[in-house]
Amino acid sequence: MASFRERCIHTRQGGRLASTTTADIDRLVAGLKDRPRVVLHFHGGLIDDTLGFATAHRLTPVYEAAGADPVFFVWSSGLLETLRDNLPQILNESVFRTLLNRVTRYATGLVFKEPGQRALGAVATPTPRAVQAELAQVRAGQEPYARLSAPPDVPPLTESEERQIAVELSADTELAERTREIVNSVLPQAGSSTTEPVAAARDVIGGRAAATTLMSPEVVADLAARAGTGERALVSTALMVRKTVRVVAAVVGRYRQRNDHGLYPTVVEEILREFYLANVGAAIWDAMKQQTADTFAADGDEVRAGRYFLDRFAELLSTGTRPQVTVVGHSAGAVFIGNLLDDLVRRRAAADDPLPADFRLRDVVLLAPACTVAQLAPVVRRQSELFDRLRMFTMTDRAEQADHLVPFLYPRSLLYFISGVLERGPSLRTAVTPIAGMQHWYLDPAATGPDSDDLRGFLRADPARTVWSPGDGGPGLRSGARSHIAFDADPQVLASVAAMLAD
């Protein structure tokens, strides 16, 4: 019986081999000959290598007891460390708190008014003090403004409203002071010989450009580059005002498009997207997804782990060994599985690939999948050629909203954060994106389009394709997980996966 480490394929940046060698993979695949069941397990993207190996150690006996030989892909993203380190700091920054108050005040006045009231002219808003009192509820574990319901039709932000907000923010002394604090932290002190005052802001990759803020380095650099003395000192504040108005417009726009996450979470998300994107893990998230694709890329100068494993596994299958193969992906592991399935499609089309033409996966098991609807929809459209069954274990929206990523500060789950902050559209601009593992998307009548319609139709066609957690639908359909990270350790989920392997 192989040890758990011998069952791991350890990869690094670009999907290249890390501590695992090609000889290790050769031995691993050879050990699968004539075995009845094989599980390919892809852990989530929040954990590092050490925790990835710990997951393999913990799950190896679970899979073996179910009569399956597991293969674990161990990789690391660094996303959890970034979120844990940076998000609490960001959400407690003085400039963030000022922006939060101002954007919330205007969004409240714009969104939660009947259309006729806004048509009267000036934007009517609560006072900054009233907003601050409402926002203070987060310290008591309450979500600000959760009781408010938006009207069915929210008008767009008009040019006159934008001008009013800009004028008022331009006279906001607190916002101006926060801007000066940021600029002064990167500009040279009097008497300094530095010739490039914002070099530090421009040169830092991944954040921490200014001592007083974790705003994205390019934002800080823009503010500093526009700073000066006398009349020019107003330019930085003007940029801050312009960006703040853009955040207000984005919040209103999300209510119009019905992809908001509630007022307070939506305001937090839009401020992060406009001002802090480099320091909330967006680049790490993009790189992590790219890594799951790169591991199946053409070899080039270095072996790519996923591609090499499938090369050897396809050769084994061509000899007549035909185990039932199940793939299990937790969180970003679902993105990994999508890329694996794409590679199987490529192999089917290649005349010289040893993969048998009739090979199919037995089961695709997704645990709180962090892939987008657009990523999963093409997978289910090809079910007939790729796999027999798909089952998704993920939280109800009520449980998702109770799984706070940053307690007291961001009252939504990691999947909400990915949807509202980290995912970006084709132009690489941030865009609120439906995530396949979110019941919020699944139940949203406004979430339409070919991908949403096809995936929702596929899941609804067979109730056994979704297990909303916590829930008990019988053997193979039970889950007690109430947090995003709990799915690959929850006894009921593991028992359900074992039941799927055994039936």
N, C-alpha and C positions, 0 to 999 in steps of 0.2 A: 504494500500500500504506500503510495507516494505521500511525502510530507506536504503540508500546506504550502511551503515555500516552493516546492517543485511544481506546484499547480499554478503558480503566478507568472504572468508575463509583465515584467516591470518596464514601463516606458518613460521617456523624458520628452523634452520639447520637440515638437515636430513629429511625434509618434515614433521616434527612434528608440532603439533598445537602450536600456539603462543597465541595471545589474544583471538582467537576463541576457543570455547569449543565444546564438542560433542553434548551438548544440543542445542547449537546455530545451528549446522549443522542439527540436527533433525528438528528444527523449520523451517530452510530454505528449506529443502527438502519437508516437509509437505505443505509448502506454494506453491509448484509447482504442487500440485495435480490438475488435470483437466485443467491446463494451456495449451494454444495452442502452444506456442513457448518458448523455453528456449535457452539462449546463455551462454556458458561457456567461459569466457574471461581470457586469460593469458597474462599479460603485459610483457614487455621486461625485460631483466636481468640487464640493466644499472641502473635502478632506485631503490631507497630504499623504505622501508615500507611507509614512509610518502607520497612520490610521488605515490606509488601504490594505496593508499587510495584516493589520489587526482584524479587519473585516474578513479577510480570507481565512485567517486562523479560526475565527468564530463560526463562520458559515460552512467550512469544510465538513465537519461532522454532521451538520444538518442535511446537506446534500447527499453525503454518503449513506446516511440512514434511510434516505428515500430511494436508494439504489442508483444514484447518479454519480458520475465522475465530474467534478467541477474544474473549470479553468477560469482563473481570475485575471482580469486586466487591471493592473495597478498603475495609477497615474496620479499626478498632483497638479493643483491649480493655484493655490494660494489665495483663492477668493475669500474663504472664511476668515483668514487672518486679516485681510484688508477690511472686510466688513466689521469685524470685531474691533479692530484698532481705530478705524477712521469714522465710522458712522456715529458712534456716541459723541466723539469730539465735534464733528460737523454740526450735529443737531443741537449742541450746546454752545456753539459759537455766538458771540454777541451779534455779528453781522447776520448770521442765519436767523437768529431770533427776531431781529428787526425786520428782515425780509418776510419772515413768517407772519408777523403781525400785520404788515402793510398789505401783503397779497391777500391774506385771509379777510381783512376788512373790506377791500374792494370786491373780492369774489362773493362775499356774503351779500353785499349790496346789489350786485349785478345778477347773481344766479337765483337768489331766493326772493325775487320780486315778480309779481305778475307782469306780463308784457306791457299792460297799460300804464303801470306805475313808472316803468323805465321810460316810456314814451313822453313823460312829462318834462324831461330835460335832464337836470343835474343828477349825478349818481348819488343816491342817499345811502350813507354807510353808517354803521355803528361807530362809536368813538374808539380811538386806540385803547383807552382804559377798559372799555367794555370787552373788546376783543382779547386783551391781555388776561382779563378775569376768566374768560371762557377757555383760553389756551392753557391756563394754569391747571385745568382739570386733569391734564395728562399726568401730573405728579401724583394724583390720587387714583391713577389707573383708569380714568374715564376718557372716552374719546370726545374731543370738542365737536360740537355741532352735529353729533350723531343723530339727534332728534329731528333735524331739518329735512324736509322733502322738497326737492326741486319741482317746479311746474313741468308739465309734459313738454312744453316747447320753450326753450331758453333762447332769446334773441342773441345775435352776435354782438360783439363789442363794436360800437360805432366809432367813427373818427372823432366825433365831438366828445364822446366818453373817454377815449384815449387821451385827447388833449387835456381834458379836465384832470385826469389822473396824473398825467405828466407834470402839469403845472403845480399840483398839490405836492407831489413827491419832490419837485425841484426846490420847494421851500421847506422841505423836511430837514430840520437841523440834525436830527439823530441819524438819518440815513447818510447825510453829508459827513458826519463825524466818523461813522463806520467806514466810509470810503477812504477818508484821510488816514485812518489807522492802517488800512491795508496798503495804501500807496507808500506811506512812510516806512513801512517795514521792509520795502525793497529798494527804495531810493537811497542813494549815498548820503551819508551825513555831511554836514557842512565841513569843508576843508578836505574832503576825500578826493583822491586823485583818480578814482574810478571813471573811466570814460564811457562805459556802457552801463547806465544805472539800472537797467532791467535785465541784465544778462542772467542773473540768478533765476529770475522768474521764467525766462525763456528756456534756460538750459535744463531745468529739472524735468525729468520724464517720470510720469506717474504721480506727480503731486508734490505737496509740501513746498510750494513756491514762496510762500510768505510766512513769516513767523507768527502772524496773528490770525491766519486763516488757512483752511485746507481747500479753498477755491481752486478750480483748475488752473494750472500755471498759465495757460494762454489768456484766461480771463484776467488774472492778476497782471500779466504783462501788458494787456491792452489798457487797463486802468493806469498803470505806471507810465506807459508811453504817452498817455494823454495828459499827464499831470504837469504842473508847472507852478508859477507864482502869479499873483495878481489875477487877471481875468482868465488866464489859462488854467488856474486851479479849479475852475468850474467845469472843465471838460470831463474830468473823471466822473464827477457826480452826474453829469448829463448821460454818460454811458451807463452808469448804474441805473439811472431812472429809465432809460430806454429798455434795458434788459428786464427790469422789474415790470414795466408795462407789458412786455412780451409774455412774461410768466402769467400775469393776470389774464391776458387774452387766451393763453393756452388752457388755463383752468376753465374759463367760460366755454372754450371750444370743446373740451372733453365732455362737459355737461350737454352741450348741443349734440354731440355724437353719441352720447350715452355710453361712454367708456370710462367714466369717472370711477373712482374707488371710494367715494365718500369725500366730503369737503376737506377735512383735515389731511387724510393721507394723500389726496390728489394735490393739494397745495405743496406738501412736503416733496412729493415726487417731482413736480414741475420746477421747484426751486433747485433741487439737486440736478436735474437735467440741464438747466440753463447755466448754473454757476459752478457745479461741483463734479461734473461727470468724470473727470480724470481720477478723482480720489474716492469714488464709490465703486470701483471695480469694473467699469464698463470695458476698458481695454483688456483686463484679465478675462472677463467673460467672453469677449470675442476671440481672444487667443486660445482659451480653453476649448471652445467649439471648433476652432480651426485645427487644434491638435487631434481631436477625435476624427477629423477628416484626413489629416496628413498621415495618420498611421496606416491608411489603406492606399496611400499614393504609390506611384511607380518608384522603384527603389532608388534610382539616381546613384549618388555616391555612397549612401548609407542605407542599411536595411531598415525598412519600416515594419514595425512589430506586427500590426494587424494583417498587413498584406503577406508577410512571411508565414504567419500562422495559418492563414487560409490557403496559401499555396500548399503547405504540407498536409493540411487537413483534407483539402480536395483530392490530393494524391492518395491519401488513406481511403477516402470514400470510393475512389475509383477501383480499389482492389476488392470491393464487395462488402466491406464493413459498413453497416448502415445503422448507427445508433439513432435513437430519438433525440433530437437536439432541441434544447430549450435555451432561450436567451433571456436574461434578467437584467434590467437596467434601472438603477435608482437615480432619480433626479436628472442630472446632466448625463447620466449613463444612458438615458433614452436617446439623447443626441448621438451618442456612440453607436447605439443599435441601428439608428437610421442610416448612418454611414456604412455600417457593416452590410445592411440589406442592399444599399446602393451598389456595394462591391459585388454582392452575389448576382445582381442584375447584370453588371458588367461582365462577370465571368460566364454567365449563360450565353451572352452574345459573342464571346470569344471562341473561335473554332478550335484553338489549341489549348484551351483550359481544361484540366482534368476533372473539374467539377461535374458530376453526373447530371444530365439534363433534367432528371426527375427529382433531384434532391430538394427537399423542403424542410423548413424548420417545423418542429412540432408545436411549440408554444412561444409566443412573445409575451413576456411579463414585464409590465411597466409599473414601477413603484414611485408615486408622486412625480410623474415625468415633468421635467423642466423644458422639454422641447416645445416649439411653437405648434400651433394648429397647422400652419403652412408646411411644417416639416413632417408632421405625422400623417396628414391627409394623403400624400402620394404613396405612403407605405400601405395604408389600408386599401387603397385602390388596387394594389397588386397582390392582395391576399391570395388569390387563387394560385399564383405561381410561387409565392414565397413562404407561406406559413399556413398552418391549420387553424390555430386559435390565437386570439389576442385577449389578454385580460389586464385591465388597468386598476390598480389599487391606489386610491388617492382620497384626500379629505373632502368632506362636505364643505360648502362655503362657510357655514357657521364655524366649523372647526378651523378652517383656513384663516378666518378673520380673528380667531382667538389665539392663533399661534404667532405671537408678536416677534418680529425679527429683532427689534430693539425695544425691550420693555419700556413702557411709559412714553416713548418718543415716536416710534413708528408702529402703530397698532395693526399691522397686517403681516402676512407670512412672507417667506422668501420668494414664493412664486408671484405674489402680488408685486414685490419689489422688482423682480426680473421683468415682469410685464410692463410696469409703469416707469422704470428707470433704465434698466440695462440693455434691453433689446433695442436694436436700431433697424431702420428700414433700408431699402436697397440703396439709397443715396448716402447711407451711413449717418443720416440724421436720426436722432432718437424718435421713436414712434411707439405709442402704446400698442402692445401686441398681444393677441389672445394666446394664452399658454394652454397646452393640451391637458395638463393635469389640474386645471382650475375649474371647479364646478360653476364658479361665477360666469365663466365663458359659456359653459355648456347650457346653462339656464337662461342666458341673455337673449331675448328675442331680437335685439338690435344687432347681434353678431351674425351677420349673414354673408353670403358670398360662396363661391364654389367650394373652397376648402372647408369652411365652417359647416356648410350644408352637408357635404359628403362625410366628414368625420362624425358629425352629430348623428347623421342617419345610420352610419355603420355601428356606432355604439348603441343606439337605441334599438337596432334590429335584433339584438340578442342581449337580454338583461345580464347574462353572465359575463359580458365584456367589461363591465364596470362594477367595482366594489367601492362604494362611498363609505369612507371611514370616519368615525367608528360605525360598524354595521355587521350584521350577522345574517348572511343569506344561505347558510348551510355549509357543508364540507367544500373546501376550495374557494369559498366566497365570504370569508370572515376576515375582519381587520379591526384591531383596537387602537391603531396609531392615531395620535392626536397632535403630532408635530411632524414637520417635514423630515427631520433627521431620524425619526423613529421607525420608518417603514422596514428597513432591513434588519431590525432587531426585535420587532414586535412579534410575540409568540404566535398570535393568531394569523398574521401575515405569513410567517414561515410555515406554519401548519397548512395553510391554504396552498402555498407553493408546493409543499411536499405532497399534498393530495393530488395536485395537478400532475406531478411527475409520476405518481403511482397509478393513475387511472388510464 
